[in-house]
């Protein structure tokens, strides 16, 4: 990785630290994470199943 690449990466990391997600974005991120991790273990898991279960659990 070049010095220019490192400088760009450092800039992006600093910029990302300042980002604040809305509650809706946090919920969407959490559900996406849950889907991604469960679908690896069980290919029969669907996004709709995760959405329904999260809603049922109040998450």
CHARMM internal coordinates of N, CA and C (Angstrom, degrees):
IC EDIT
DIST 1 N 1 CA 1.4440
DIST 1 CA 1 C 1.5352
ANGL 1 N 1 CA 1 C 107.85
DIST 1 C 2 N 1.3100
ANGL 1 CA 1 C 2 N 115.56
DIHE 1 N 1 CA 1 C 2 N 133.48
DIST 2 N 2 CA 1.4612
ANGL 1 C 2 N 2 CA 119.79
DIHE 1 CA 1 C 2 N 2 CA -177.68
DIST 2 CA 2 C 1.5258
ANGL 2 N 2 CA 2 C 110.48
DIHE 1 C 2 N 2 CA 2 C -80.68
DIST 2 C 3 N 1.3187
ANGL 2 CA 2 C 3 N 115.76
DIHE 2 N 2 CA 2 C 3 N 167.49
DIST 3 N 3 CA 1.4655
ANGL 2 C 3 N 3 CA 121.46
DIHE 2 CA 2 C 3 N 3 CA 176.70
DIST 3 CA 3 C 1.5239
ANGL 3 N 3 CA 3 C 110.05
DIHE 2 C 3 N 3 CA 3 C -60.97
DIST 3 C 4 N 1.3328
ANGL 3 CA 3 C 4 N 116.37
DIHE 3 N 3 CA 3 C 4 N -38.08
DIST 4 N 4 CA 1.4612
ANGL 3 C 4 N 4 CA 120.45
DIHE 3 CA 3 C 4 N 4 CA 178.89
DIST 4 CA 4 C 1.5285
ANGL 4 N 4 CA 4 C 110.41
DIHE 3 C 4 N 4 CA 4 C -64.51
DIST 4 C 5 N 1.3241
ANGL 4 CA 4 C 5 N 116.44
DIHE 4 N 4 CA 4 C 5 N -41.84
DIST 5 N 5 CA 1.4653
ANGL 4 C 5 N 5 CA 120.75
DIHE 4 CA 4 C 5 N 5 CA 176.89
DIST 5 CA 5 C 1.5268
ANGL 5 N 5 CA 5 C 110.65
DIHE 4 C 5 N 5 CA 5 C -61.81
DIST 5 C 6 N 1.3259
ANGL 5 CA 5 C 6 N 116.28
DIHE 5 N 5 CA 5 C 6 N -43.84
DIST 6 N 6 CA 1.4705
ANGL 5 C 6 N 6 CA 120.75
DIHE 5 CA 5 C 6 N 6 CA -179.97
DIST 6 CA 6 C 1.5259
ANGL 6 N 6 CA 6 C 110.96
DIHE 5 C 6 N 6 CA 6 C -63.06
DIST 6 C 7 N 1.3296
ANGL 6 CA 6 C 7 N 116.91
DIHE 6 N 6 CA 6 C 7 N -41.70
DIST 7 N 7 CA 1.4576
ANGL 6 C 7 N 7 CA 121.12
DIHE 6 CA 6 C 7 N 7 CA 179.06
DIST 7 CA 7 C 1.5359
ANGL 7 N 7 CA 7 C 110.20
DIHE 6 C 7 N 7 CA 7 C -63.58
DIST 7 C 8 N 1.3281
ANGL 7 CA 7 C 8 N 116.62
DIHE 7 N 7 CA 7 C 8 N -42.08
DIST 8 N 8 CA 1.4593
ANGL 7 C 8 N 8 CA 120.74
DIHE 7 CA 7 C 8 N 8 CA 178.73
DIST 8 CA 8 C 1.5212
ANGL 8 N 8 CA 8 C 110.57
DIHE 7 C 8 N 8 CA 8 C -64.66
DIST 8 C 9 N 1.3076
ANGL 8 CA 8 C 9 N 117.04
DIHE 8 N 8 CA 8 C 9 N -41.82
DIST 9 N 9 CA 1.4559
ANGL 8 C 9 N 9 CA 121.39
DIHE 8 CA 8 C 9 N 9 CA 179.07
DIST 9 CA 9 C 1.5262
ANGL 9 N 9 CA 9 C 110.67
DIHE 8 C 9 N 9 CA 9 C -64.59
DIST 9 C 10 N 1.3225
ANGL 9 CA 9 C 10 N 117.52
DIHE 9 N 9 CA 9 C 10 N -44.49
DIST 10 N 10 CA 1.4596
ANGL 9 C 10 N 10 CA 121.52
DIHE 9 CA 9 C 10 N 10 CA 177.41
DIST 10 CA 10 C 1.5255
ANGL 10 N 10 CA 10 C 110.89
DIHE 9 C 10 N 10 CA 10 C -58.50
DIST 10 C 11 N 1.3338
ANGL 10 CA 10 C 11 N 116.24
DIHE 10 N 10 CA 10 C 11 N -42.98
DIST 11 N 11 CA 1.4615
ANGL 10 C 11 N 11 CA 120.73
DIHE 10 CA 10 C 11 N 11 CA 178.57
DIST 11 CA 11 C 1.5273
ANGL 11 N 11 CA 11 C 110.53
DIHE 10 C 11 N 11 CA 11 C -60.58
DIST 11 C 12 N 1.3234
ANGL 11 CA 11 C 12 N 116.92
DIHE 11 N 11 CA 11 C 12 N -46.99
DIST 12 N 12 CA 1.4666
ANGL 11 C 12 N 12 CA 121.15
DIHE 11 CA 11 C 12 N 12 CA -178.39
DIST 12 CA 12 C 1.5233
ANGL 12 N 12 CA 12 C 111.94
DIHE 11 C 12 N 12 CA 12 C -64.76
DIST 12 C 13 N 1.3123
ANGL 12 CA 12 C 13 N 117.86
DIHE 12 N 12 CA 12 C 13 N -38.96
DIST 13 N 13 CA 1.4619
ANGL 12 C 13 N 13 CA 121.24
DIHE 12 CA 12 C 13 N 13 CA 178.19
DIST 13 CA 13 C 1.5261
ANGL 13 N 13 CA 13 C 109.97
DIHE 12 C 13 N 13 CA 13 C -63.55
DIST 13 C 14 N 1.3243
ANGL 13 CA 13 C 14 N 117.13
DIHE 13 N 13 CA 13 C 14 N -44.47
DIST 14 N 14 CA 1.4660
ANGL 13 C 14 N 14 CA 120.63
DIHE 13 CA 13 C 14 N 14 CA 178.57
DIST 14 CA 14 C 1.5230
ANGL 14 N 14 CA 14 C 111.10
DIHE 13 C 14 N 14 CA 14 C -63.43
DIST 14 C 15 N 1.3195
ANGL 14 CA 14 C 15 N 116.59
DIHE 14 N 14 CA 14 C 15 N -40.62
DIST 15 N 15 CA 1.4632
ANGL 14 C 15 N 15 CA 121.10
DIHE 14 CA 14 C 15 N 15 CA 178.70
DIST 15 CA 15 C 1.5306
ANGL 15 N 15 CA 15 C 110.10
DIHE 14 C 15 N 15 CA 15 C -64.23
DIST 15 C 16 N 1.3297
ANGL 15 CA 15 C 16 N 117.08
DIHE 15 N 15 CA 15 C 16 N -42.99
DIST 16 N 16 CA 1.4616
ANGL 15 C 16 N 16 CA 121.72
DIHE 15 CA 15 C 16 N 16 CA -178.50
DIST 16 CA 16 C 1.5263
ANGL 16 N 16 CA 16 C 111.77
DIHE 15 C 16 N 16 CA 16 C -65.05
DIST 16 C 17 N 1.3174
ANGL 16 CA 16 C 17 N 117.80
DIHE 16 N 16 CA 16 C 17 N -31.94
DIST 17 N 17 CA 1.4602
ANGL 16 C 17 N 17 CA 120.93
DIHE 16 CA 16 C 17 N 17 CA 179.31
DIST 17 CA 17 C 1.5216
ANGL 17 N 17 CA 17 C 112.26
DIHE 16 C 17 N 17 CA 17 C -63.73
DIST 17 C 18 N 1.3143
ANGL 17 CA 17 C 18 N 116.63
DIHE 17 N 17 CA 17 C 18 N -23.99
DIST 18 N 18 CA 1.4676
ANGL 17 C 18 N 18 CA 121.20
DIHE 17 CA 17 C 18 N 18 CA -177.36
DIST 18 CA 18 C 1.5283
ANGL 18 N 18 CA 18 C 113.23
DIHE 17 C 18 N 18 CA 18 C -89.63
DIST 18 C 19 N 1.3071
ANGL 18 CA 18 C 19 N 116.60
DIHE 18 N 18 CA 18 C 19 N -10.22
DIST 19 N 19 CA 1.4645
ANGL 18 C 19 N 19 CA 120.72
DIHE 18 CA 18 C 19 N 19 CA -178.05
DIST 19 CA 19 C 1.5278
ANGL 19 N 19 CA 19 C 109.69
DIHE 18 C 19 N 19 CA 19 C -72.71
DIST 19 C 20 N 1.3101
ANGL 19 CA 19 C 20 N 115.90
DIHE 19 N 19 CA 19 C 20 N 131.56
DIST 20 N 20 CA 1.4609
ANGL 19 C 20 N 20 CA 121.52
DIHE 19 CA 19 C 20 N 20 CA 175.95
DIST 20 CA 20 C 1.5280
ANGL 20 N 20 CA 20 C 108.08
DIHE 19 C 20 N 20 CA 20 C -119.58
DIST 20 C 21 N 1.3165
ANGL 20 CA 20 C 21 N 115.36
DIHE 20 N 20 CA 20 C 21 N 119.48
DIST 21 N 21 CA 1.4553
ANGL 20 C 21 N 21 CA 119.76
DIHE 20 CA 20 C 21 N 21 CA -178.83
DIST 21 CA 21 C 1.5227
ANGL 21 N 21 CA 21 C 110.04
DIHE 20 C 21 N 21 CA 21 C -81.34
DIST 21 C 22 N 1.3327
ANGL 21 CA 21 C 22 N 115.02
DIHE 21 N 21 CA 21 C 22 N 148.97
DIST 22 N 22 CA 1.4587
ANGL 21 C 22 N 22 CA 120.54
DIHE 21 CA 21 C 22 N 22 CA 174.14
DIST 22 CA 22 C 1.5311
ANGL 22 N 22 CA 22 C 108.07
DIHE 21 C 22 N 22 CA 22 C -74.34
DIST 22 C 23 N 1.3220
ANGL 22 CA 22 C 23 N 117.49
DIHE 22 N 22 CA 22 C 23 N 163.29
DIST 23 N 23 CA 1.4692
ANGL 22 C 23 N 23 CA 119.13
DIHE 22 CA 22 C 23 N 23 CA 176.16
DIST 23 CA 23 C 1.5340
ANGL 23 N 23 CA 23 C 112.17
DIHE 22 C 23 N 23 CA 23 C -56.50
DIST 23 C 24 N 1.3240
ANGL 23 CA 23 C 24 N 117.52
DIHE 23 N 23 CA 23 C 24 N -36.33
DIST 24 N 24 CA 1.4677
ANGL 23 C 24 N 24 CA 120.72
DIHE 23 CA 23 C 24 N 24 CA 179.13
DIST 24 CA 24 C 1.5263
ANGL 24 N 24 CA 24 C 111.10
DIHE 23 C 24 N 24 CA 24 C -66.26
DIST 24 C 25 N 1.3163
ANGL 24 CA 24 C 25 N 116.51
DIHE 24 N 24 CA 24 C 25 N -40.51
DIST 25 N 25 CA 1.4605
ANGL 24 C 25 N 25 CA 120.40
DIHE 24 CA 24 C 25 N 25 CA 178.07
DIST 25 CA 25 C 1.5253
ANGL 25 N 25 CA 25 C 111.01
DIHE 24 C 25 N 25 CA 25 C -66.50
DIST 25 C 26 N 1.3315
ANGL 25 CA 25 C 26 N 116.62
DIHE 25 N 25 CA 25 C 26 N -38.82
DIST 26 N 26 CA 1.4629
ANGL 25 C 26 N 26 CA 121.19
DIHE 25 CA 25 C 26 N 26 CA 178.41
DIST 26 CA 26 C 1.5297
ANGL 26 N 26 CA 26 C 110.39
DIHE 25 C 26 N 26 CA 26 C -63.09
DIST 26 C 27 N 1.3291
ANGL 26 CA 26 C 27 N 116.13
DIHE 26 N 26 CA 26 C 27 N -42.89
DIST 27 N 27 CA 1.4646
ANGL 26 C 27 N 27 CA 120.52
DIHE 26 CA 26 C 27 N 27 CA 178.40
DIST 27 CA 27 C 1.5261
ANGL 27 N 27 CA 27 C 110.62
DIHE 26 C 27 N 27 CA 27 C -63.06
DIST 27 C 28 N 1.3140
ANGL 27 CA 27 C 28 N 116.87
DIHE 27 N 27 CA 27 C 28 N -45.99
DIST 28 N 28 CA 1.4672
ANGL 27 C 28 N 28 CA 120.55
DIHE 27 CA 27 C 28 N 28 CA 179.31
DIST 28 CA 28 C 1.5279
ANGL 28 N 28 CA 28 C 110.74
DIHE 27 C 28 N 28 CA 28 C -61.95
DIST 28 C 29 N 1.3298
ANGL 28 CA 28 C 29 N 117.10
DIHE 28 N 28 CA 28 C 29 N -40.40
DIST 29 N 29 CA 1.4631
ANGL 28 C 29 N 29 CA 121.07
DIHE 28 CA 28 C 29 N 29 CA 179.49
DIST 29 CA 29 C 1.5291
ANGL 29 N 29 CA 29 C 110.80
DIHE 28 C 29 N 29 CA 29 C -65.17
DIST 29 C 30 N 1.3213
ANGL 29 CA 29 C 30 N 116.57
DIHE 29 N 29 CA 29 C 30 N -42.44
DIST 30 N 30 CA 1.4630
ANGL 29 C 30 N 30 CA 121.24
DIHE 29 CA 29 C 30 N 30 CA -179.77
DIST 30 CA 30 C 1.5257
ANGL 30 N 30 CA 30 C 110.63
DIHE 29 C 30 N 30 CA 30 C -62.69
DIST 30 C 31 N 1.3324
ANGL 30 CA 30 C 31 N 116.27
DIHE 30 N 30 CA 30 C 31 N -44.05
DIST 31 N 31 CA 1.4613
ANGL 30 C 31 N 31 CA 120.13
DIHE 30 CA 30 C 31 N 31 CA -179.43
DIST 31 CA 31 C 1.5210
ANGL 31 N 31 CA 31 C 111.37
DIHE 30 C 31 N 31 CA 31 C -67.86
DIST 31 C 32 N 1.3217
ANGL 31 CA 31 C 32 N 116.76
DIHE 31 N 31 CA 31 C 32 N -38.23
DIST 32 N 32 CA 1.4569
ANGL 31 C 32 N 32 CA 120.79
DIHE 31 CA 31 C 32 N 32 CA 177.58
DIST 32 CA 32 C 1.5266
ANGL 32 N 32 CA 32 C 110.58
DIHE 31 C 32 N 32 CA 32 C -63.62
DIST 32 C 33 N 1.3254
ANGL 32 CA 32 C 33 N 116.32
DIHE 32 N 32 CA 32 C 33 N -42.19
DIST 33 N 33 CA 1.4628
ANGL 32 C 33 N 33 CA 121.50
DIHE 32 CA 32 C 33 N 33 CA 177.99
DIST 33 CA 33 C 1.5317
ANGL 33 N 33 CA 33 C 110.14
DIHE 32 C 33 N 33 CA 33 C -61.80
DIST 33 C 34 N 1.3356
ANGL 33 CA 33 C 34 N 116.23
DIHE 33 N 33 CA 33 C 34 N -45.23
DIST 34 N 34 CA 1.4628
ANGL 33 C 34 N 34 CA 120.43
DIHE 33 CA 33 C 34 N 34 CA 179.98
DIST 34 CA 34 C 1.5267
ANGL 34 N 34 CA 34 C 110.51
DIHE 33 C 34 N 34 CA 34 C -61.52
DIST 34 C 35 N 1.3220
ANGL 34 CA 34 C 35 N 116.54
DIHE 34 N 34 CA 34 C 35 N -44.74
DIST 35 N 35 CA 1.4608
ANGL 34 C 35 N 35 CA 119.73
DIHE 34 CA 34 C 35 N 35 CA 179.26
DIST 35 CA 35 C 1.5300
ANGL 35 N 35 CA 35 C 110.73
DIHE 34 C 35 N 35 CA 35 C -62.03
DIST 35 C 36 N 1.3123
ANGL 35 CA 35 C 36 N 116.73
DIHE 35 N 35 CA 35 C 36 N -48.77
DIST 36 N 36 CA 1.4622
ANGL 35 C 36 N 36 CA 120.90
DIHE 35 CA 35 C 36 N 36 CA -177.30
DIST 36 CA 36 C 1.5135
ANGL 36 N 36 CA 36 C 112.63
DIHE 35 C 36 N 36 CA 36 C -58.39
DIST 36 C 37 N 1.3246
ANGL 36 CA 36 C 37 N 116.48
DIHE 36 N 36 CA 36 C 37 N -40.98
DIST 37 N 37 CA 1.4541
ANGL 36 C 37 N 37 CA 119.66
DIHE 36 CA 36 C 37 N 37 CA -178.00
DIST 37 CA 37 C 1.5255
ANGL 37 N 37 CA 37 C 112.83
DIHE 36 C 37 N 37 CA 37 C -76.90
DIST 37 C 38 N 1.3125
ANGL 37 CA 37 C 38 N 117.80
DIHE 37 N 37 CA 37 C 38 N -37.08
DIST 38 N 38 CA 1.4593
ANGL 37 C 38 N 38 CA 118.86
DIHE 37 CA 37 C 38 N 38 CA -179.93
DIST 38 CA 38 C 1.5257
ANGL 38 N 38 CA 38 C 111.77
DIHE 37 C 38 N 38 CA 38 C -75.72
DIST 38 C 39 N 1.3281
ANGL 38 CA 38 C 39 N 116.85
DIHE 38 N 38 CA 38 C 39 N -33.74
DIST 39 N 39 CA 1.4683
ANGL 38 C 39 N 39 CA 120.04
DIHE 38 CA 38 C 39 N 39 CA -179.13
DIST 39 CA 39 C 1.5290
ANGL 39 N 39 CA 39 C 111.45
DIHE 38 C 39 N 39 CA 39 C -67.53
DIST 39 C 40 N 1.3178
ANGL 39 CA 39 C 40 N 117.05
DIHE 39 N 39 CA 39 C 40 N -25.80
DIST 40 N 40 CA 1.4723
ANGL 39 C 40 N 40 CA 119.91
DIHE 39 CA 39 C 40 N 40 CA 176.32
DIST 40 CA 40 C 1.5294
ANGL 40 N 40 CA 40 C 109.52
DIHE 39 C 40 N 40 CA 40 C -64.25
DIST 40 C 41 N 1.3068
ANGL 40 CA 40 C 41 N 115.81
DIHE 40 N 40 CA 40 C 41 N -42.19
DIST 41 N 41 CA 1.4657
ANGL 40 C 41 N 41 CA 121.13
DIHE 40 CA 40 C 41 N 41 CA -177.69
DIST 41 CA 41 C 1.5235
ANGL 41 N 41 CA 41 C 112.82
DIHE 40 C 41 N 41 CA 41 C -81.38
DIST 41 C 42 N 1.3358
ANGL 41 CA 41 C 42 N 116.24
DIHE 41 N 41 CA 41 C 42 N -30.75
DIST 42 N 42 CA 1.4546
ANGL 41 C 42 N 42 CA 120.12
DIHE 41 CA 41 C 42 N 42 CA -175.57
DIST 42 CA 42 C 1.5286
ANGL 42 N 42 CA 42 C 109.10
DIHE 41 C 42 N 42 CA 42 C -139.23
DIST 42 C 43 N 1.3164
ANGL 42 CA 42 C 43 N 118.07
DIHE 42 N 42 CA 42 C 43 N 101.96
DIST 43 N 43 CA 1.4644
ANGL 42 C 43 N 43 CA 120.44
DIHE 42 CA 42 C 43 N 43 CA -176.33
DIST 43 CA 43 C 1.5332
ANGL 43 N 43 CA 43 C 114.01
DIHE 42 C 43 N 43 CA 43 C -67.01
DIST 43 C 44 N 1.3226
ANGL 43 CA 43 C 44 N 117.18
DIHE 43 N 43 CA 43 C 44 N -7.76
DIST 44 N 44 CA 1.4634
ANGL 43 C 44 N 44 CA 120.25
DIHE 43 CA 43 C 44 N 44 CA 178.94
DIST 44 CA 44 C 1.5270
ANGL 44 N 44 CA 44 C 112.64
DIHE 43 C 44 N 44 CA 44 C -85.40
DIST 44 C 45 N 1.3209
ANGL 44 CA 44 C 45 N 117.19
DIHE 44 N 44 CA 44 C 45 N -8.56
DIST 45 N 45 CA 1.4659
ANGL 44 C 45 N 45 CA 121.61
DIHE 44 CA 44 C 45 N 45 CA 176.94
DIST 45 CA 45 C 1.5229
ANGL 45 N 45 CA 45 C 108.34
DIHE 44 C 45 N 45 CA 45 C -72.06
DIST 45 C 46 N 1.3293
ANGL 45 CA 45 C 46 N 115.83
DIHE 45 N 45 CA 45 C 46 N 133.74
DIST 46 N 46 CA 1.4614
ANGL 45 C 46 N 46 CA 120.65
DIHE 45 CA 45 C 46 N 46 CA 178.02
DIST 46 CA 46 C 1.5225
ANGL 46 N 46 CA 46 C 109.97
DIHE 45 C 46 N 46 CA 46 C -114.84
DIST 46 C 47 N 1.3258
ANGL 46 CA 46 C 47 N 115.54
DIHE 46 N 46 CA 46 C 47 N 162.14
DIST 47 N 47 CA 1.4626
ANGL 46 C 47 N 47 CA 120.02
DIHE 46 CA 46 C 47 N 47 CA 176.04
DIST 47 CA 47 C 1.5237
ANGL 47 N 47 CA 47 C 110.14
DIHE 46 C 47 N 47 CA 47 C -60.65
DIST 47 C 48 N 1.3211
ANGL 47 CA 47 C 48 N 115.76
DIHE 47 N 47 CA 47 C 48 N -38.57
DIST 48 N 48 CA 1.4643
ANGL 47 C 48 N 48 CA 120.61
DIHE 47 CA 47 C 48 N 48 CA 179.74
DIST 48 CA 48 C 1.5312
ANGL 48 N 48 CA 48 C 110.68
DIHE 47 C 48 N 48 CA 48 C -61.53
DIST 48 C 49 N 1.3098
ANGL 48 CA 48 C 49 N 117.73
DIHE 48 N 48 CA 48 C 49 N -40.04
DIST 49 N 49 CA 1.4724
ANGL 48 C 49 N 49 CA 121.09
DIHE 48 CA 48 C 49 N 49 CA 178.33
DIST 49 CA 49 C 1.5229
ANGL 49 N 49 CA 49 C 110.70
DIHE 48 C 49 N 49 CA 49 C -62.26
DIST 49 C 50 N 1.3293
ANGL 49 CA 49 C 50 N 116.70
DIHE 49 N 49 CA 49 C 50 N -42.65
DIST 50 N 50 CA 1.4596
ANGL 49 C 50 N 50 CA 120.84
DIHE 49 CA 49 C 50 N 50 CA 179.02
DIST 50 CA 50 C 1.5216
ANGL 50 N 50 CA 50 C 109.96
DIHE 49 C 50 N 50 CA 50 C -64.70
DIST 50 C 51 N 1.3225
ANGL 50 CA 50 C 51 N 117.17
DIHE 50 N 50 CA 50 C 51 N -44.13
DIST 51 N 51 CA 1.4663
ANGL 50 C 51 N 51 CA 121.29
DIHE 50 CA 50 C 51 N 51 CA 178.86
DIST 51 CA 51 C 1.5315
ANGL 51 N 51 CA 51 C 111.08
DIHE 50 C 51 N 51 CA 51 C -59.55
DIST 51 C 52 N 1.3217
ANGL 51 CA 51 C 52 N 116.24
DIHE 51 N 51 CA 51 C 52 N -46.62
DIST 52 N 52 CA 1.4667
ANGL 51 C 52 N 52 CA 120.38
DIHE 51 CA 51 C 52 N 52 CA -178.71
DIST 52 CA 52 C 1.5281
ANGL 52 N 52 CA 52 C 111.60
DIHE 51 C 52 N 52 CA 52 C -63.80
DIST 52 C 53 N 1.3058
ANGL 52 CA 52 C 53 N 116.90
DIHE 52 N 52 CA 52 C 53 N -43.64
DIST 53 N 53 CA 1.4608
ANGL 52 C 53 N 53 CA 120.69
DIHE 52 CA 52 C 53 N 53 CA -178.53
DIST 53 CA 53 C 1.5298
ANGL 53 N 53 CA 53 C 111.30
DIHE 52 C 53 N 53 CA 53 C -68.15
DIST 53 C 54 N 1.3263
ANGL 53 CA 53 C 54 N 116.65
DIHE 53 N 53 CA 53 C 54 N -40.44
DIST 54 N 54 CA 1.4683
ANGL 53 C 54 N 54 CA 120.29
DIHE 53 CA 53 C 54 N 54 CA 178.51
DIST 54 CA 54 C 1.5346
ANGL 54 N 54 CA 54 C 109.35
DIHE 53 C 54 N 54 CA 54 C -64.07
DIST 54 C 55 N 1.3135
ANGL 54 CA 54 C 55 N 116.99
DIHE 54 N 54 CA 54 C 55 N -41.10
DIST 55 N 55 CA 1.4604
ANGL 54 C 55 N 55 CA 120.32
DIHE 54 CA 54 C 55 N 55 CA 178.17
DIST 55 CA 55 C 1.5217
ANGL 55 N 55 CA 55 C 110.32
DIHE 54 C 55 N 55 CA 55 C -64.40
DIST 55 C 56 N 1.3329
ANGL 55 CA 55 C 56 N 117.06
DIHE 55 N 55 CA 55 C 56 N -43.99
DIST 56 N 56 CA 1.4644
ANGL 55 C 56 N 56 CA 121.11
DIHE 55 CA 55 C 56 N 56 CA 179.41
DIST 56 CA 56 C 1.5197
ANGL 56 N 56 CA 56 C 111.38
DIHE 55 C 56 N 56 CA 56 C -60.57
DIST 56 C 57 N 1.3405
ANGL 56 CA 56 C 57 N 115.84
DIHE 56 N 56 CA 56 C 57 N -36.69
DIST 57 N 57 CA 1.4667
ANGL 56 C 57 N 57 CA 120.67
DIHE 56 CA 56 C 57 N 57 CA -179.02
DIST 57 CA 57 C 1.5272
ANGL 57 N 57 CA 57 C 112.80
DIHE 56 C 57 N 57 CA 57 C -84.14
DIST 57 C 58 N 1.3358
ANGL 57 CA 57 C 58 N 115.70
DIHE 57 N 57 CA 57 C 58 N -6.98
DIST 58 N 58 CA 1.4549
ANGL 57 C 58 N 58 CA 119.70
DIHE 57 CA 57 C 58 N 58 CA -179.66
DIST 58 CA 58 C 1.5178
ANGL 58 N 58 CA 58 C 113.47
DIHE 57 C 58 N 58 CA 58 C 76.59
DIST 58 C 59 N 1.3200
ANGL 58 CA 58 C 59 N 115.67
DIHE 58 N 58 CA 58 C 59 N 28.91
DIST 59 N 59 CA 1.4741
ANGL 58 C 59 N 59 CA 120.40
DIHE 58 CA 58 C 59 N 59 CA -179.44
DIST 59 CA 59 C 1.5035
ANGL 59 N 59 CA 59 C 111.19
DIHE 58 C 59 N 59 CA 59 C -103.32
END
COOR INIT
IC SEED 1 N 1 CA 1 C
IC BUILD
